[in-house]
Amino acid sequence: MRRCDRWSIHRRLQELNIPAACPADGTLRVEVNHALALLLVRSAVFQFSLSRQESVDWLERCWQTRVVCLANS
């Protein structure tokens, strides 16, 4: 992953209040304390690891997916 993408991920994780560091050597270090934080980290990394077309295709699949809610049953 490109260094500039790691900085962008770092900035996004800060917005999400997830402890992260991106020192001068270019590494990205993240502190994950719960499952939700892990999912948010995965989502942030996923966002920067896809090409634009892959992101569009993924969103199209999401919009076409039917979700059945059983909460009111």
N, CA, C and O atoms as a Tinker XYZ file with bonds, in Angstrom:
   292  protein
     1  N      0.843000   -1.165000    0.000000    73     2
     2  CA     0.000000    0.000000    0.000000    64     1     3
     3  C      0.895000    1.237000    0.000000    63     2     4     5
     4  O      1.917000    1.290000    0.683000    81     3
     5  N      0.483000    2.218000   -0.778000    73     3     6
     6  CA     1.293000    3.433000   -0.899000    64     5     7
     7  C      1.310000    4.220000    0.415000    63     6     8     9
     8  O      0.351000    4.192000    1.186000    81     7
     9  N      2.406000    4.910000    0.646000    73     7    10
    10  CA     2.581000    5.672000    1.882000    64     9    11
    11  C      1.492000    6.736000    2.031000    63    10    12    13
    12  O      0.971000    6.942000    3.127000    81    11
    13  N      1.150000    7.408000    0.933000    73    11    14
    14  CA     0.116000    8.455000    1.016000    64    13    15
    15  C     -1.232000    7.843000    1.406000    63    14    16    17
    16  O     -2.022000    8.488000    2.096000    81    15
    17  N     -1.503000    6.615000    0.975000    73    15    18
    18  CA    -2.742000    5.941000    1.378000    64    17    19
    19  C     -2.722000    5.606000    2.859000    63    18    20    21
    20  O     -3.747000    5.704000    3.534000    81    19
    21  N     -1.560000    5.210000    3.369000    73    19    22
    22  CA    -1.460000    4.934000    4.805000    64    21    23
    23  C     -1.740000    6.195000    5.620000    63    22    24    25
    24  O     -2.381000    6.125000    6.669000    81    23
    25  N     -1.262000    7.349000    5.143000    73    23    26
    26  CA    -1.546000    8.612000    5.833000    64    25    27
    27  C     -3.038000    8.918000    5.783000    63    26    28    29
    28  O     -3.606000    9.389000    6.768000    81    27
    29  N     -3.669000    8.659000    4.659000    73    27    30
    30  CA    -5.112000    8.898000    4.532000    64    29    31
    31  C     -5.903000    7.978000    5.454000    63    30    32    33
    32  O     -6.877000    8.399000    6.078000    81    31
    33  N     -5.479000    6.724000    5.535000    73    31    34
    34  CA    -6.132000    5.775000    6.446000    64    33    35
    35  C     -5.949000    6.241000    7.875000    63    34    36    37
    36  O     -6.891000    6.210000    8.668000    81    35
    37  N     -4.745000    6.672000    8.208000    73    35    38
    38  CA    -4.459000    7.186000    9.554000    64    37    39
    39  C     -5.397000    8.339000    9.895000    63    38    40    41
    40  O     -5.972000    8.375000   10.983000    81    39
    41  N     -5.549000    9.273000    8.975000    73    39    42
    42  CA    -6.423000   10.417000    9.197000    64    41    43
    43  C     -7.884000    9.957000    9.389000    63    42    44    45
    44  O     -8.588000   10.468000   10.259000    81    43
    45  N     -8.328000    8.992000    8.573000    73    43    46
    46  CA    -9.707000    8.487000    8.706000    64    45    47
    47  C     -9.904000    7.796000   10.055000    63    46    48    49
    48  O    -10.939000    7.970000   10.698000    81    47
    49  N     -8.920000    7.017000   10.480000    73    47    50
    50  CA    -9.032000    6.341000   11.776000    64    49    51
    51  C     -9.095000    7.351000   12.914000    63    50    52    53
    52  O     -9.812000    7.133000   13.891000    81    51
    53  N     -8.361000    8.443000   12.806000    73    51    54
    54  CA    -8.439000    9.497000   13.820000    64    53    55
    55  C     -9.849000   10.077000   13.872000    63    54    56    57
    56  O    -10.375000   10.337000   14.954000    81    55
    57  N    -10.467000   10.281000   12.694000    73    55    58
    58  CA   -11.838000   10.787000   12.641000    64    57    59
    59  C    -12.798000    9.829000   13.342000    63    58    60    61
    60  O    -13.796000   10.256000   13.922000    81    59
    61  N    -12.495000    8.537000   13.286000    73    59    62
    62  CA   -13.322000    7.512000   13.910000    64    61    63
    63  C    -12.945000    7.252000   15.371000    63    62    64    65
    64  O    -13.498000    6.356000   16.009000    81    63
    65  N    -11.997000    8.043000   15.898000    73    63    66
    66  CA   -11.508000    7.902000   17.284000    64    65    67
    67  C    -10.892000    6.533000   17.553000    63    66    68    69
    68  O    -11.061000    5.965000   18.632000    81    67
    69  N    -10.181000    6.016000   16.564000    73    67    70
    70  CA    -9.448000    4.763000   16.712000    64    69    71
    71  C     -7.964000    5.115000   16.834000    63    70    72    73
    72  O     -7.404000    5.731000   15.927000    81    71
    73  N     -7.321000    4.735000   17.939000    73    71    74
    74  CA    -5.908000    5.069000   18.127000    64    73    75
    75  C     -5.038000    4.483000   17.010000    63    74    76    77
    76  O     -5.050000    3.278000   16.759000    81    75
    77  N     -4.290000    5.359000   16.353000    73    75    78
    78  CA    -3.412000    4.935000   15.264000    64    77    79
    79  C     -2.218000    5.876000   15.194000    63    78    80    81
    80  O     -2.288000    7.031000   15.614000    81    79
    81  N     -1.125000    5.357000   14.656000    73    79    82
    82  CA     0.082000    6.158000   14.483000    64    81    83
    83  C      0.665000    5.857000   13.107000    63    82    84    85
    84  O      0.643000    4.721000   12.634000    81    83
    85  N      1.186000    6.904000   12.483000    73    83    86
    86  CA     1.847000    6.743000   11.194000    64    85    87
    87  C      3.179000    7.496000   11.290000    63    86    88    89
    88  O      3.288000    8.645000   10.862000    81    87
    89  N      4.199000    6.823000   11.865000    73    87    90
    90  CA     5.486000    7.492000   12.072000    64    89    91
    91  C      6.198000    7.795000   10.747000    63    90    92    93
    92  O      5.748000    7.408000    9.669000    81    91
    93  N      7.308000    8.493000   10.872000    73    91    94
    94  CA     8.060000    8.948000    9.700000    64    93    95
    95  C      8.538000    7.801000    8.808000    63    94    96    97
    96  O      8.795000    8.012000    7.623000    81    95
    97  N      8.660000    6.589000    9.362000    73    95    98
    98  CA     9.130000    5.471000    8.532000    64    97    99
    99  C      8.040000    4.952000    7.585000    63    98   100   101
   100  O      8.299000    4.078000    6.757000    81    99
   101  N      6.807000    5.499000    7.711000    73    99   102
   102  CA     5.745000    5.142000    6.786000    64   101   103
   103  C      4.866000    3.979000    7.196000    63   102   104   105
   104  O      3.920000    3.638000    6.487000    81   103
   105  N      5.164000    3.362000    8.333000    73   103   106
   106  CA     4.320000    2.257000    8.789000    64   105   107
   107  C      3.020000    2.824000    9.350000    63   106   108   109
   108  O      2.944000    4.003000    9.694000    81   107
   109  N      2.017000    1.986000    9.437000    73   107   110
   110  CA     0.749000    2.358000   10.049000    64   109   111
   111  C      0.499000    1.398000   11.195000    63   110   112   113
   112  O      0.447000    0.183000   11.001000    81   111
   113  N      0.345000    1.944000   12.380000    73   111   114
   114  CA     0.092000    1.124000   13.570000    64   113   115
   115  C     -1.250000    1.510000   14.147000    63   114   116   117
   116  O     -1.548000    2.689000   14.338000    81   115
   117  N     -2.059000    0.498000   14.424000    73   115   118
   118  CA    -3.426000    0.728000   14.883000    64   117   119
   119  C     -3.660000   -0.054000   16.164000    63   118   120   121
   120  O     -3.234000   -1.202000   16.287000    81   119
   121  N     -4.339000    0.574000   17.117000    73   119   122
   122  CA    -4.725000   -0.104000   18.357000    64   121   123
   123  C     -6.204000   -0.453000   18.266000    63   122   124   125
   124  O     -7.061000    0.428000   18.193000    81   123
   125  N     -6.490000   -1.748000   18.272000    73   123   126
   126  CA    -7.864000   -2.227000   18.158000    64   125   127
   127  C     -8.270000   -2.833000   19.497000    63   126   128   129
   128  O     -7.683000   -3.814000   19.952000    81   127
   129  N     -9.289000   -2.229000   20.123000    73   127   130
   130  CA    -9.724000   -2.667000   21.443000    64   129   131
   131  C    -11.067000   -3.380000   21.450000    63   130   132   133
   132  O    -11.467000   -3.919000   22.482000    81   131
   133  N    -11.767000   -3.397000   20.333000    73   131   134
   134  CA   -13.058000   -4.075000   20.271000    64   133   135
   135  C    -13.403000   -4.410000   18.825000    63   134   136   137
   136  O    -12.777000   -3.911000   17.889000    81   135
   137  N    -14.401000   -5.254000   18.661000    73   135   138
   138  CA   -14.758000   -5.775000   17.338000    64   137   139
   139  C    -15.187000   -4.668000   16.381000    63   138   140   141
   140  O    -14.839000   -4.711000   15.200000    81   139
   141  N    -15.929000   -3.683000   16.862000    73   139   142
   142  CA   -16.370000   -2.598000   15.988000    64   141   143
   143  C    -15.178000   -1.833000   15.423000    63   142   144   145
   144  O    -15.171000   -1.472000   14.246000    81   143
   145  N    -14.174000   -1.586000   16.256000    73   143   146
   146  CA   -12.968000   -0.900000   15.784000    64   145   147
   147  C    -12.279000   -1.719000   14.694000    63   146   148   149
   148  O    -11.785000   -1.166000   13.712000    81   147
   149  N    -12.250000   -3.035000   14.873000    73   147   150
   150  CA   -11.644000   -3.906000   13.870000    64   149   151
   151  C    -12.380000   -3.803000   12.541000    63   150   152   153
   152  O    -11.750000   -3.739000   11.485000    81   151
   153  N    -13.698000   -3.788000   12.588000    73   151   154
   154  CA   -14.487000   -3.653000   11.364000    64   153   155
   155  C    -14.258000   -2.300000   10.696000    63   154   156   157
   156  O    -14.186000   -2.218000    9.470000    81   155
   157  N    -14.144000   -1.245000   11.491000    73   155   158
   158  CA   -13.903000    0.083000   10.937000    64   157   159
   159  C    -12.516000    0.187000   10.315000    63   158   160   161
   160  O    -12.348000    0.825000    9.275000    81   159
   161  N    -11.520000   -0.435000   10.944000    73   159   162
   162  CA   -10.165000   -0.453000   10.369000    64   161   163
   163  C    -10.179000   -1.197000    9.041000    63   162   164   165
   164  O     -9.615000   -0.729000    8.052000    81   163
   165  N    -10.826000   -2.358000    9.024000    73   163   166
   166  CA   -10.918000   -3.132000    7.794000    64   165   167
   167  C    -11.602000   -2.324000    6.690000    63   166   168   169
   168  O    -11.165000   -2.344000    5.539000    81   167
   169  N    -12.659000   -1.624000    7.039000    73   167   170
   170  CA   -13.391000   -0.821000    6.067000    64   169   171
   171  C    -12.520000    0.307000    5.512000    63   170   172   173
   172  O    -12.531000    0.563000    4.308000    81   171
   173  N    -11.771000    0.976000    6.377000    73   171   174
   174  CA   -10.902000    2.071000    5.941000    64   173   175
   175  C     -9.809000    1.560000    5.012000    63   174   176   177
   176  O     -9.522000    2.180000    3.988000    81   175
   177  N     -9.199000    0.429000    5.368000    73   175   178
   178  CA    -8.142000   -0.150000    4.523000    64   177   179
   179  C     -8.738000   -0.606000    3.194000    63   178   180   181
   180  O     -8.151000   -0.380000    2.137000    81   179
   181  N     -9.900000   -1.245000    3.248000    73   179   182
   182  CA   -10.588000   -1.730000    2.053000    64   181   183
   183  C    -10.841000   -0.582000    1.080000    63   182   184   185
   184  O    -10.634000   -0.724000   -0.125000    81   183
   185  N    -11.286000    0.547000    1.606000    73   183   186
   186  CA   -11.593000    1.713000    0.785000    64   185   187
   187  C    -10.384000    2.173000   -0.026000    63   186   188   189
   188  O    -10.533000    2.588000   -1.176000    81   187
   189  N     -9.211000    2.104000    0.550000    73   187   190
   190  CA    -8.010000    2.589000   -0.127000    64   189   191
   191  C     -7.284000    1.513000   -0.920000    63   190   192   193
   192  O     -6.325000    1.813000   -1.631000    81   191
   193  N     -7.729000    0.260000   -0.810000    73   191   194
   194  CA    -7.023000   -0.818000   -1.508000    64   193   195
   195  C     -7.665000   -1.169000   -2.844000    63   194   196   197
   196  O     -7.094000   -1.941000   -3.614000    81   195
   197  N     -8.836000   -0.618000   -3.131000    73   195   198
   198  CA    -9.524000   -0.922000   -4.377000    64   197   199
   199  C     -9.310000    0.170000   -5.415000    63   198   200   201
   200  O     -9.094000    1.336000   -5.084000    81   199
   201  N     -9.375000   -0.231000   -6.668000    73   199   202
   202  CA    -9.378000    0.765000   -7.736000    64   201   203
   203  C    -10.754000    1.428000   -7.752000    63   202   204   205
   204  O    -11.682000    0.938000   -7.108000    81   203
   205  N    -10.894000    2.514000   -8.467000    73   203   206
   206  CA   -12.180000    3.192000   -8.552000    64   205   207
   207  C    -13.240000    2.246000   -9.106000    63   206   208   209
   208  O    -14.349000    2.176000   -8.575000    81   207
   209  N    -12.906000    1.520000  -10.168000    73   207   210
   210  CA   -13.880000    0.611000  -10.772000    64   209   211
   211  C    -14.283000   -0.505000   -9.816000    63   210   212   213
   212  O    -15.451000   -0.891000   -9.768000    81   211
   213  N    -13.331000   -1.022000   -9.063000    73   211   214
   214  CA   -13.664000   -2.054000   -8.071000    64   213   215
   215  C    -14.601000   -1.501000   -6.997000    63   214   216   217
   216  O    -15.503000   -2.203000   -6.537000    81   215
   217  N    -14.391000   -0.251000   -6.601000    73   215   218
   218  CA   -15.273000    0.383000   -5.617000    64   217   219
   219  C    -16.679000    0.558000   -6.176000    63   218   220   221
   220  O    -17.663000    0.311000   -5.478000    81   219
   221  N    -16.774000    0.982000   -7.425000    73   219   222
   222  CA   -18.076000    1.143000   -8.075000    64   221   223
   223  C    -18.791000   -0.195000   -8.157000    63   222   224   225
   224  O    -19.979000   -0.284000   -7.848000    81   223
   225  N    -18.074000   -1.241000   -8.572000    73   223   226
   226  CA   -18.672000   -2.576000   -8.669000    64   225   227
   227  C    -19.162000   -3.063000   -7.303000    63   226   228   229
   228  O    -20.247000   -3.635000   -7.200000    81   227
   229  N    -18.366000   -2.836000   -6.262000    73   227   230
   230  CA   -18.736000   -3.254000   -4.915000    64   229   231
   231  C    -20.000000   -2.534000   -4.457000    63   230   232   233
   232  O    -20.903000   -3.153000   -3.894000    81   231
   233  N    -20.063000   -1.211000   -4.702000    73   231   234
   234  CA   -21.252000   -0.450000   -4.326000    64   233   235
   235  C    -22.485000   -0.921000   -5.094000    63   234   236   237
   236  O    -23.573000   -1.019000   -4.528000    81   235
   237  N    -22.313000   -1.210000   -6.372000    73   235   238
   238  CA   -23.434000   -1.717000   -7.172000    64   237   239
   239  C    -23.974000   -3.015000   -6.580000    63   238   240   241
   240  O    -25.187000   -3.199000   -6.483000    81   239
   241  N    -23.073000   -3.913000   -6.185000    73   239   242
   242  CA   -23.506000   -5.172000   -5.569000    64   241   243
   243  C    -24.242000   -4.911000   -4.256000    63   242   244   245
   244  O    -25.236000   -5.577000   -3.966000    81   243
   245  N    -23.768000   -3.953000   -3.463000    73   243   246
   246  CA   -24.430000   -3.623000   -2.201000    64   245   247
   247  C    -25.838000   -3.095000   -2.456000    63   246   248   249
   248  O    -26.782000   -3.491000   -1.771000    81   247
   249  N    -25.987000   -2.205000   -3.432000    73   247   250
   250  CA   -27.288000   -1.615000   -3.720000    64   249   251
   251  C    -28.271000   -2.659000   -4.233000    63   250   252   253
   252  O    -29.480000   -2.499000   -4.063000    81   251
   253  N    -27.780000   -3.715000   -4.850000    73   251   254
   254  CA   -28.653000   -4.745000   -5.412000    64   253   255
   255  C    -28.948000   -5.871000   -4.423000    63   254   256   257
   256  O    -29.767000   -6.747000   -4.702000    81   255
   257  N    -28.290000   -5.847000   -3.286000    73   255   258
   258  CA   -28.477000   -6.896000   -2.284000    64   257   259
   259  C    -29.739000   -6.629000   -1.491000    63   258   260   261
   260  O    -29.960000   -5.520000   -1.004000    81   259
   261  N    -30.568000   -7.659000   -1.366000    73   259   262
   262  CA   -31.783000   -7.537000   -0.556000    64   261   263
   263  C    -31.482000   -8.004000    0.860000    63   262   264   265
   264  O    -30.853000   -9.040000    1.073000    81   263
   265  N    -31.941000   -7.225000    1.809000    73   263   266
   266  CA   -31.773000   -7.564000    3.216000    64   265   267
   267  C    -33.161000   -7.733000    3.819000    63   266   268   269
   268  O    -34.014000   -6.855000    3.693000    81   267
   269  N    -33.378000   -8.865000    4.470000    73   267   270
   270  CA   -34.648000   -9.137000    5.115000    64   269   271
   271  C    -34.507000   -8.813000    6.594000    63   270   272   273
   272  O    -33.627000   -9.341000    7.274000    81   271
   273  N    -35.378000   -7.945000    7.084000    73   271   274
   274  CA   -35.351000   -7.563000    8.496000    64   273   275
   275  C    -36.391000   -8.384000    9.248000    63   274   276   277
   276  O    -37.579000   -8.325000    8.929000    81   275
   277  N    -35.959000   -9.133000   10.223000    73   275   278
   278  CA   -36.856000   -9.975000   11.006000    64   277   279
   279  C    -37.196000   -9.349000   12.353000    63   278   280   281
   280  O    -37.855000   -9.983000   13.178000    81   279
   281  N    -36.764000   -8.134000   12.585000    73   279   282
   282  CA   -36.955000   -7.494000   13.884000    64   281   283
   283  C    -38.430000   -7.267000   14.205000    63   282   284   285
   284  O    -38.824000   -7.323000   15.370000    81   283
   285  N    -39.232000   -7.015000   13.205000    73   283   286
   286  CA   -40.659000   -6.743000   13.425000    64   285   287
   287  C    -41.532000   -7.974000   13.286000    63   286   288   289
   288  O    -42.758000   -7.861000   13.274000    81   287
   289  N    -40.930000   -9.140000   13.181000    73   287   290
   290  CA   -41.713000  -10.367000   12.997000    64   289   291
   291  C    -42.235000  -10.895000   14.290000    63   290   292
   292  O    -42.914000  -11.922000   14.308000    81   291
